[in-house]
């Protein structure tokens, strides 16, 4: 891709920026509402509704990951969970006509500020490196070095990623550790960098619960609830992730089971470290420019 062919003022980049502005505001407002005793579902629905009020759409369900959890946890339809003295990661996304912004922040109610600082400083160090021609392997090495310096481990099997049109995860991957063969960033790339720091071993595994899904393929579906769910998915969410609680059909859990059996949708299991460990996360979305980057999700 030639640098001269990229118009960073074009409609698609303006929509990326608009999504980022909305997201930065919603992130700050949502963080202010997180406290011991507050409902997870209330926080998720507040953020998602506020995104819509400001003119965007959620790019994926608000992820609320607690303590050892790192990703893919969102409240169920009738979730009664409340926050305790825990480490809470909020991962929130916005899209404007399919052009995305993605951000995450840790709210620490557990009394472990250095673990939060590790992921925050790793992200800022990575952002300072960004310019056309930088290798993603070098970014990963800096992230790993910062987190190691705090005495923690990066989560090595989670990465930053590109953001496409109606696609939340595209190339390039941006690792959270040094790798020998990375990808060179180019002008016009839109990427989300998201260091995860942990006092655990640095690898997450899949849990058993799934509340987030996305479309795998379209197919003929006979069951009424499953058919209604599929119509909403293809029209409203397309290929972006969605939550069970977003579906308007009756008995949405049953509808999703049927769609999953037919390989029409796939689920995202909760990803977590070993029990008793903690994970912090910080994420911004960036557009690579000729002389560095625009951070679209900075408040």
C-alpha positions as YAML, in Angstrom:
chain: A
units: angstrom
residues:
- id: 1
  name: UNK
  ca: [0.00, 0.00, 0.00]
- id: 2
  name: UNK
  ca: [1.48, 3.33, -1.03]
- id: 3
  name: UNK
  ca: [1.53, 6.12, 1.55]
- id: 4
  name: UNK
  ca: [0.48, 8.64, -1.09]
- id: 5
  name: UNK
  ca: [-2.76, 6.70, -1.68]
- id: 6
  name: UNK
  ca: [-3.98, 7.21, 1.89]
- id: 7
  name: UNK
  ca: [-6.28, 10.15, 2.66]
- id: 8
  name: UNK
  ca: [-6.39, 10.40, 6.45]
- id: 9
  name: UNK
  ca: [-9.17, 13.01, 6.18]
- id: 10
  name: UNK
  ca: [-11.47, 10.68, 4.24]
- id: 11
  name: UNK
  ca: [-14.90, 9.68, 5.50]
- id: 12
  name: UNK
  ca: [-13.77, 6.33, 6.89]
- id: 13
  name: UNK
  ca: [-11.07, 7.92, 9.08]
- id: 14
  name: UNK
  ca: [-13.43, 10.65, 10.24]
- id: 15
  name: UNK
  ca: [-15.84, 7.93, 11.35]
- id: 16
  name: UNK
  ca: [-13.02, 6.13, 13.18]
- id: 17
  name: UNK
  ca: [-12.25, 9.42, 14.97]
- id: 18
  name: UNK
  ca: [-15.90, 10.11, 15.77]
- id: 19
  name: UNK
  ca: [-16.22, 6.61, 17.24]
- id: 20
  name: UNK
  ca: [-13.12, 7.29, 19.33]
- id: 21
  name: UNK
  ca: [-14.45, 10.59, 20.68]
- id: 22
  name: UNK
  ca: [-17.71, 8.97, 21.75]
- id: 23
  name: UNK
  ca: [-15.82, 6.09, 23.29]
- id: 24
  name: UNK
  ca: [-13.46, 8.29, 25.30]
- id: 25
  name: UNK
  ca: [-16.41, 10.14, 26.82]
- id: 26
  name: UNK
  ca: [-18.35, 6.96, 27.60]
- id: 27
  name: UNK
  ca: [-15.29, 5.31, 29.14]
- id: 28
  name: UNK
  ca: [-14.74, 8.21, 31.54]
- id: 29
  name: UNK
  ca: [-18.42, 8.40, 32.50]
- id: 30
  name: UNK
  ca: [-18.64, 4.64, 33.02]
- id: 31
  name: UNK
  ca: [-15.51, 4.47, 35.21]
- id: 32
  name: UNK
  ca: [-17.05, 7.08, 37.51]
- id: 33
  name: UNK
  ca: [-20.02, 4.75, 38.14]
- id: 34
  name: UNK
  ca: [-18.03, 1.65, 39.12]
- id: 35
  name: UNK
  ca: [-17.97, 1.04, 42.87]
- id: 36
  name: UNK
  ca: [-18.43, -1.74, 45.41]
- id: 37
  name: UNK
  ca: [-22.05, -2.95, 45.36]
- id: 38
  name: UNK
  ca: [-22.89, -1.61, 41.90]
- id: 39
  name: UNK
  ca: [-24.50, -4.03, 39.44]
- id: 40
  name: UNK
  ca: [-22.44, -5.37, 36.52]
- id: 41
  name: UNK
  ca: [-25.54, -5.33, 34.31]
- id: 42
  name: UNK
  ca: [-26.30, -1.72, 35.24]
- id: 43
  name: UNK
  ca: [-22.77, -0.65, 34.23]
- id: 44
  name: UNK
  ca: [-22.82, -2.56, 30.93]
- id: 45
  name: UNK
  ca: [-26.25, -1.24, 29.96]
- id: 46
  name: UNK
  ca: [-25.34, 2.30, 30.99]
- id: 47
  name: UNK
  ca: [-22.28, 2.31, 28.71]
- id: 48
  name: UNK
  ca: [-24.07, 0.68, 25.78]
- id: 49
  name: UNK
  ca: [-27.08, 3.00, 26.05]
- id: 50
  name: UNK
  ca: [-24.85, 6.07, 26.40]
- id: 51
  name: UNK
  ca: [-22.97, 5.10, 23.22]
- id: 52
  name: UNK
  ca: [-26.28, 5.07, 21.35]
- id: 53
  name: UNK
  ca: [-27.37, 8.39, 22.89]
- id: 54
  name: UNK
  ca: [-24.17, 10.02, 21.61]
- id: 55
  name: UNK
  ca: [-24.73, 8.80, 18.05]
- id: 56
  name: UNK
  ca: [-22.69, 5.61, 17.91]
- id: 57
  name: UNK
  ca: [-23.37, 1.90, 18.28]
- id: 58
  name: UNK
  ca: [-21.62, -0.62, 20.53]
- id: 59
  name: UNK
  ca: [-18.99, -2.45, 18.48]
- id: 60
  name: UNK
  ca: [-19.23, -5.38, 20.90]
- id: 61
  name: UNK
  ca: [-20.81, -6.01, 24.32]
- id: 62
  name: UNK
  ca: [-19.12, -4.21, 27.19]
- id: 63
  name: UNK
  ca: [-16.61, -6.65, 28.68]
- id: 64
  name: UNK
  ca: [-16.48, -6.61, 32.49]
- id: 65
  name: UNK
  ca: [-13.64, -8.90, 33.56]
- id: 66
  name: UNK
  ca: [-13.03, -9.51, 37.26]
- id: 67
  name: UNK
  ca: [-9.71, -10.42, 38.97]
- id: 68
  name: UNK
  ca: [-8.23, -13.37, 37.02]
- id: 69
  name: UNK
  ca: [-10.54, -12.82, 34.03]
- id: 70
  name: UNK
  ca: [-8.99, -11.04, 31.04]
- id: 71
  name: UNK
  ca: [-11.65, -10.90, 28.32]
- id: 72
  name: UNK
  ca: [-15.03, -11.94, 26.92]
- id: 73
  name: UNK
  ca: [-17.09, -11.67, 30.09]
- id: 74
  name: UNK
  ca: [-20.30, -9.67, 29.79]
- id: 75
  name: UNK
  ca: [-23.41, -9.80, 31.98]
- id: 76
  name: UNK
  ca: [-26.21, -12.23, 31.18]
- id: 77
  name: UNK
  ca: [-29.82, -11.15, 30.69]
- id: 78
  name: UNK
  ca: [-30.74, -11.51, 34.37]
- id: 79
  name: UNK
  ca: [-27.24, -11.09, 35.86]
- id: 80
  name: UNK
  ca: [-27.33, -10.13, 39.54]
- id: 81
  name: UNK
  ca: [-23.54, -9.81, 40.05]
- id: 82
  name: UNK
  ca: [-22.23, -6.77, 41.87]
- id: 83
  name: UNK
  ca: [-18.72, -5.38, 42.24]
- id: 84
  name: UNK
  ca: [-16.64, -6.23, 45.29]
- id: 85
  name: UNK
  ca: [-13.12, -5.24, 46.31]
- id: 86
  name: UNK
  ca: [-11.82, -6.55, 43.01]
- id: 87
  name: UNK
  ca: [-9.73, -5.67, 39.96]
- id: 88
  name: UNK
  ca: [-12.16, -4.75, 37.19]
- id: 89
  name: UNK
  ca: [-11.29, -4.47, 33.49]
- id: 90
  name: UNK
  ca: [-13.75, -2.58, 31.30]
- id: 91
  name: UNK
  ca: [-13.35, -3.14, 27.54]
- id: 92
  name: UNK
  ca: [-15.69, -1.01, 25.43]
- id: 93
  name: UNK
  ca: [-16.09, -0.52, 21.67]
- id: 94
  name: UNK
  ca: [-17.96, 1.90, 19.40]
- id: 95
  name: UNK
  ca: [-18.63, 1.87, 15.69]
- id: 96
  name: UNK
  ca: [-19.95, 4.45, 13.27]
- id: 97
  name: UNK
  ca: [-21.29, 2.69, 10.16]
- id: 98
  name: UNK
  ca: [-18.92, -0.21, 10.87]
- id: 99
  name: UNK
  ca: [-15.79, 1.93, 11.45]
- id: 100
  name: UNK
  ca: [-14.48, 1.09, 14.91]
- id: 101
  name: UNK
  ca: [-12.78, 2.32, 18.04]
- id: 102
  name: UNK
  ca: [-11.77, 0.06, 20.92]
- id: 103
  name: UNK
  ca: [-10.59, 0.97, 24.43]
- id: 104
  name: UNK
  ca: [-10.06, -0.64, 27.82]
- id: 105
  name: UNK
  ca: [-9.23, 0.50, 31.32]
- id: 106
  name: UNK
  ca: [-8.75, -1.13, 34.71]
- id: 107
  name: UNK
  ca: [-10.71, 0.10, 37.73]
- id: 108
  name: UNK
  ca: [-8.88, -1.18, 40.78]
- id: 109
  name: UNK
  ca: [-10.98, -1.73, 43.89]
- id: 110
  name: UNK
  ca: [-8.58, -4.44, 45.10]
- id: 111
  name: UNK
  ca: [-5.67, -2.29, 46.30]
- id: 112
  name: UNK
  ca: [-3.08, -3.31, 43.70]
- id: 113
  name: UNK
  ca: [-2.16, -0.03, 41.99]
- id: 114
  name: UNK
  ca: [1.22, -1.17, 40.65]
- id: 115
  name: UNK
  ca: [-0.37, -3.89, 38.53]
- id: 116
  name: UNK
  ca: [-2.62, -1.23, 36.97]
- id: 117
  name: UNK
  ca: [0.36, 1.08, 36.42]
- id: 118
  name: UNK
  ca: [2.24, -1.73, 34.64]
- id: 119
  name: UNK
  ca: [-0.29, -2.05, 31.83]
- id: 120
  name: UNK
  ca: [-0.81, 1.74, 31.66]
- id: 121
  name: UNK
  ca: [2.90, 2.51, 31.32]
- id: 122
  name: UNK
  ca: [3.35, -0.32, 28.83]
- id: 123
  name: UNK
  ca: [0.65, 1.20, 26.63]
- id: 124
  name: UNK
  ca: [2.10, 4.72, 26.82]
- id: 125
  name: UNK
  ca: [5.57, 3.38, 25.99]
- id: 126
  name: UNK
  ca: [4.15, 1.55, 22.98]
- id: 127
  name: UNK
  ca: [2.28, 4.63, 21.75]
- id: 128
  name: UNK
  ca: [5.48, 6.69, 21.98]
- id: 129
  name: UNK
  ca: [7.11, 4.24, 19.53]
- id: 130
  name: UNK
  ca: [4.40, 4.38, 16.89]
- id: 131
  name: UNK
  ca: [5.32, 5.68, 13.44]
- id: 132
  name: UNK
  ca: [5.29, 4.26, 9.93]
- id: 133
  name: UNK
  ca: [7.87, 1.50, 9.53]
- id: 134
  name: UNK
  ca: [7.96, 0.38, 13.17]
- id: 135
  name: UNK
  ca: [7.91, -3.37, 13.64]
- id: 136
  name: UNK
  ca: [5.17, -4.83, 15.84]
- id: 137
  name: UNK
  ca: [7.70, -7.26, 17.31]
- id: 138
  name: UNK
  ca: [9.67, -4.30, 18.65]
- id: 139
  name: UNK
  ca: [6.48, -2.86, 20.17]
- id: 140
  name: UNK
  ca: [5.86, -6.19, 21.89]
- id: 141
  name: UNK
  ca: [9.40, -6.21, 23.25]
- id: 142
  name: UNK
  ca: [8.90, -2.78, 24.84]
- id: 143
  name: UNK
  ca: [5.55, -3.80, 26.34]
- id: 144
  name: UNK
  ca: [7.15, -6.92, 27.81]
- id: 145
  name: UNK
  ca: [10.11, -4.95, 29.16]
- id: 146
  name: UNK
  ca: [7.91, -2.39, 30.95]
- id: 147
  name: UNK
  ca: [5.69, -5.03, 32.54]
- id: 148
  name: UNK
  ca: [8.72, -7.13, 33.55]
- id: 149
  name: UNK
  ca: [10.16, -4.03, 35.18]
- id: 150
  name: UNK
  ca: [7.19, -3.92, 37.55]
- id: 151
  name: UNK
  ca: [7.77, -7.55, 38.49]
- id: 152
  name: UNK
  ca: [4.75, -8.86, 36.56]
- id: 153
  name: UNK
  ca: [4.18, -10.89, 33.40]
- id: 154
  name: UNK
  ca: [2.52, -9.80, 30.17]
- id: 155
  name: UNK
  ca: [-0.34, -12.03, 29.02]
- id: 156
  name: UNK
  ca: [1.45, -13.46, 26.01]
- id: 157
  name: UNK
  ca: [-1.47, -15.18, 24.27]
- id: 158
  name: UNK
  ca: [-3.54, -12.01, 23.99]
- id: 159
  name: UNK
  ca: [-2.57, -9.33, 21.48]
- id: 160
  name: UNK
  ca: [-3.49, -5.96, 20.12]
- id: 161
  name: UNK
  ca: [-4.98, -5.98, 16.65]
- id: 162
  name: UNK
  ca: [-6.09, -4.08, 13.60]
- id: 163
  name: UNK
  ca: [-9.61, -2.72, 13.23]
- id: 164
  name: UNK
  ca: [-11.39, -3.26, 9.94]
- id: 165
  name: UNK
  ca: [-14.77, -2.34, 8.51]
- id: 166
  name: UNK
  ca: [-17.35, -4.36, 10.50]
- id: 167
  name: UNK
  ca: [-14.38, -6.41, 11.77]
- id: 168
  name: UNK
  ca: [-13.18, -6.07, 15.34]
- id: 169
  name: UNK
  ca: [-10.00, -8.14, 14.96]
- id: 170
  name: UNK
  ca: [-7.91, -7.90, 11.79]
- id: 171
  name: UNK
  ca: [-4.20, -7.89, 11.04]
- id: 172
  name: UNK
  ca: [-1.75, -6.75, 12.18]
- id: 173
  name: UNK
  ca: [-1.48, -8.47, 15.54]
- id: 174
  name: UNK
  ca: [0.46, -6.39, 18.07]
- id: 175
  name: UNK
  ca: [2.04, -8.78, 20.57]
- id: 176
  name: UNK
  ca: [2.53, -8.16, 24.27]
- id: 177
  name: UNK
  ca: [6.00, -9.74, 24.18]
- id: 178
  name: UNK
  ca: [9.04, -9.76, 21.92]
- id: 179
  name: UNK
  ca: [8.60, -11.79, 18.73]
- id: 180
  name: UNK
  ca: [11.18, -12.35, 16.03]
- id: 181
  name: UNK
  ca: [8.88, -11.80, 13.06]
- id: 182
  name: UNK
  ca: [6.47, -8.92, 13.43]
- id: 183
  name: UNK
  ca: [4.62, -6.74, 10.94]
- id: 184
  name: UNK
  ca: [5.63, -3.29, 9.75]
- id: 185
  name: UNK
  ca: [3.03, -0.61, 10.47]
- id: 186
  name: UNK
  ca: [2.02, 1.65, 7.56]
- id: 187
  name: UNK
  ca: [0.33, 5.02, 7.21]
- id: 188
  name: UNK
  ca: [-3.43, 4.52, 7.41]
- id: 189
  name: UNK
  ca: [-3.36, 1.42, 9.60]
- id: 190
  name: UNK
  ca: [-5.92, 1.55, 12.40]
- id: 191
  name: UNK
  ca: [-4.80, -0.52, 15.39]
- id: 192
  name: UNK
  ca: [-5.77, -1.20, 18.99]
- id: 193
  name: UNK
  ca: [-2.83, -1.72, 21.34]
- id: 194
  name: UNK
  ca: [-3.79, -3.48, 24.58]
- id: 195
  name: UNK
  ca: [-1.18, -4.61, 27.09]
- id: 196
  name: UNK
  ca: [-2.34, -7.05, 29.76]
- id: 197
  name: UNK
  ca: [-0.27, -7.41, 32.93]
- id: 198
  name: UNK
  ca: [-0.70, -10.21, 35.46]
- id: 199
  name: UNK
  ca: [0.75, -11.55, 38.67]
- id: 200
  name: UNK
  ca: [0.05, -15.01, 37.23]
- id: 201
  name: UNK
  ca: [1.95, -17.07, 34.70]
- id: 202
  name: UNK
  ca: [1.07, -14.94, 31.68]
- id: 203
  name: UNK
  ca: [-1.22, -17.28, 29.72]
- id: 204
  name: UNK
  ca: [-5.01, -17.23, 29.73]
- id: 205
  name: UNK
  ca: [-7.20, -20.26, 29.12]
- id: 206
  name: UNK
  ca: [-10.83, -20.63, 28.08]
- id: 207
  name: UNK
  ca: [-13.53, -20.91, 30.72]
- id: 208
  name: UNK
  ca: [-16.87, -22.61, 30.21]
- id: 209
  name: UNK
  ca: [-19.28, -19.66, 30.12]
- id: 210
  name: UNK
  ca: [-20.22, -17.81, 26.91]
- id: 211
  name: UNK
  ca: [-22.38, -14.70, 26.68]
- id: 212
  name: UNK
  ca: [-20.75, -13.15, 23.58]
- id: 213
  name: UNK
  ca: [-21.23, -14.52, 20.06]
- id: 214
  name: UNK
  ca: [-20.70, -13.48, 16.45]
- id: 215
  name: UNK
  ca: [-21.94, -14.58, 13.05]
- id: 216
  name: UNK
  ca: [-20.00, -17.40, 11.42]
- id: 217
  name: UNK
  ca: [-22.13, -17.89, 8.29]
- id: 218
  name: UNK
  ca: [-25.66, -17.34, 7.05]
- id: 219
  name: UNK
  ca: [-27.91, -20.38, 6.65]
- id: 220
  name: UNK
  ca: [-31.55, -21.43, 6.40]
- id: 221
  name: UNK
  ca: [-32.99, -21.85, 9.91]
- id: 222
  name: UNK
  ca: [-36.34, -23.52, 10.61]
- id: 223
  name: UNK
  ca: [-36.92, -22.71, 14.27]
- id: 224
  name: UNK
  ca: [-38.81, -19.43, 14.73]
- id: 225
  name: UNK
  ca: [-36.75, -18.02, 17.59]
- id: 226
  name: UNK
  ca: [-33.49, -18.95, 15.90]
- id: 227
  name: UNK
  ca: [-34.69, -17.42, 12.63]
- id: 228
  name: UNK
  ca: [-35.69, -14.18, 14.37]
- id: 229
  name: UNK
  ca: [-32.36, -14.02, 16.14]
- id: 230
  name: UNK
  ca: [-30.46, -14.59, 12.89]
- id: 231
  name: UNK
  ca: [-32.39, -11.84, 11.14]
- id: 232
  name: UNK
  ca: [-31.48, -9.38, 13.90]
- id: 233
  name: UNK
  ca: [-27.84, -10.52, 13.91]
- id: 234
  name: UNK
  ca: [-27.36, -10.14, 10.15]
- id: 235
  name: UNK
  ca: [-29.16, -6.79, 9.95]
- id: 236
  name: UNK
  ca: [-27.94, -5.10, 13.12]
- id: 237
  name: UNK
  ca: [-24.62, -6.64, 14.18]
- id: 238
  name: UNK
  ca: [-23.40, -8.19, 10.90]
- id: 239
  name: UNK
  ca: [-19.99, -9.71, 11.70]
- id: 240
  name: UNK
  ca: [-19.46, -7.81, 14.98]
- id: 241
  name: UNK
  ca: [-19.80, -9.57, 18.36]
- id: 242
  name: UNK
  ca: [-23.10, -9.33, 20.22]
- id: 243
  name: UNK
  ca: [-24.49, -10.36, 23.61]
- id: 244
  name: UNK
  ca: [-27.23, -12.86, 24.34]
- id: 245
  name: UNK
  ca: [-29.06, -10.07, 26.17]
- id: 246
  name: UNK
  ca: [-29.17, -7.96, 22.98]
- id: 247
  name: UNK
  ca: [-31.41, -10.43, 21.14]
- id: 248
  name: UNK
  ca: [-35.07, -9.40, 20.96]
- id: 249
  name: UNK
  ca: [-36.58, -12.82, 20.28]
- id: 250
  name: UNK
  ca: [-38.12, -14.76, 23.15]
- id: 251
  name: UNK
  ca: [-35.92, -17.53, 24.60]
- id: 252
  name: UNK
  ca: [-32.69, -16.10, 23.11]
- id: 253
  name: UNK
  ca: [-30.49, -18.67, 24.88]
- id: 254
  name: UNK
  ca: [-32.32, -21.50, 23.11]
- id: 255
  name: UNK
  ca: [-32.09, -19.66, 19.79]
- id: 256
  name: UNK
  ca: [-28.33, -19.30, 20.18]
- id: 257
  name: UNK
  ca: [-27.91, -22.97, 21.09]
- id: 258
  name: UNK
  ca: [-29.63, -23.91, 17.85]
- id: 259
  name: UNK
  ca: [-27.57, -21.44, 15.80]
- id: 260
  name: UNK
  ca: [-24.37, -22.66, 17.40]
- id: 261
  name: UNK
  ca: [-25.23, -26.31, 16.66]
- id: 262
  name: UNK
  ca: [-25.62, -25.37, 12.99]
- id: 263
  name: UNK
  ca: [-22.29, -23.48, 13.05]
- id: 264
  name: UNK
  ca: [-24.13, -20.27, 12.19]
- id: 265
  name: UNK
  ca: [-22.65, -18.43, 15.19]
- id: 266
  name: UNK
  ca: [-19.64, -19.06, 17.37]
- id: 267
  name: UNK
  ca: [-19.18, -18.15, 21.01]
- id: 268
  name: UNK
  ca: [-16.36, -16.44, 22.85]
- id: 269
  name: UNK
  ca: [-15.55, -18.26, 26.10]
- id: 270
  name: UNK
  ca: [-14.36, -16.14, 29.02]
- id: 271
  name: UNK
  ca: [-10.55, -15.99, 29.00]
- id: 272
  name: UNK
  ca: [-8.83, -16.10, 32.36]
- id: 273
  name: UNK
  ca: [-5.62, -16.61, 34.29]
- id: 274
  name: UNK
  ca: [-5.34, -19.12, 37.14]
- id: 275
  name: UNK
  ca: [-7.75, -18.58, 40.00]
- id: 276
  name: UNK
  ca: [-6.37, -16.25, 42.64]
- id: 277
  name: UNK
  ca: [-4.39, -14.21, 40.09]
- id: 278
  name: UNK
  ca: [-5.12, -10.67, 38.91]
- id: 279
  name: UNK
  ca: [-5.06, -9.17, 35.41]
- id: 280
  name: UNK
  ca: [-4.92, -5.48, 34.45]
- id: 281
  name: UNK
  ca: [-5.51, -4.07, 30.97]
- id: 282
  name: UNK
  ca: [-5.21, -0.73, 29.17]
- id: 283
  name: UNK
  ca: [-6.10, -0.12, 25.52]
- id: 284
  name: UNK
  ca: [-6.26, 2.72, 23.02]
- id: 285
  name: UNK
  ca: [-7.07, 2.89, 19.30]
- id: 286
  name: UNK
  ca: [-4.59, 4.63, 16.99]
- id: 287
  name: UNK
  ca: [-4.47, 5.76, 13.38]
- id: 288
  name: UNK
  ca: [-0.93, 5.59, 11.96]
- id: 289
  name: UNK
  ca: [-0.01, 8.95, 10.39]
- id: 290
  name: UNK
  ca: [2.98, 10.17, 8.38]
- id: 291
  name: UNK
  ca: [4.75, 11.46, 11.49]
- id: 292
  name: UNK
  ca: [3.41, 9.20, 14.25]
- id: 293
  name: UNK
  ca: [-0.17, 8.45, 15.22]
- id: 294
  name: UNK
  ca: [-3.51, 9.89, 16.26]
- id: 295
  name: UNK
  ca: [-4.86, 8.31, 19.45]
- id: 296
  name: UNK
  ca: [-8.59, 8.38, 18.77]
- id: 297
  name: UNK
  ca: [-9.73, 7.19, 22.22]
- id: 298
  name: UNK
  ca: [-7.75, 9.63, 24.37]
- id: 299
  name: UNK
  ca: [-10.02, 11.74, 26.60]
...
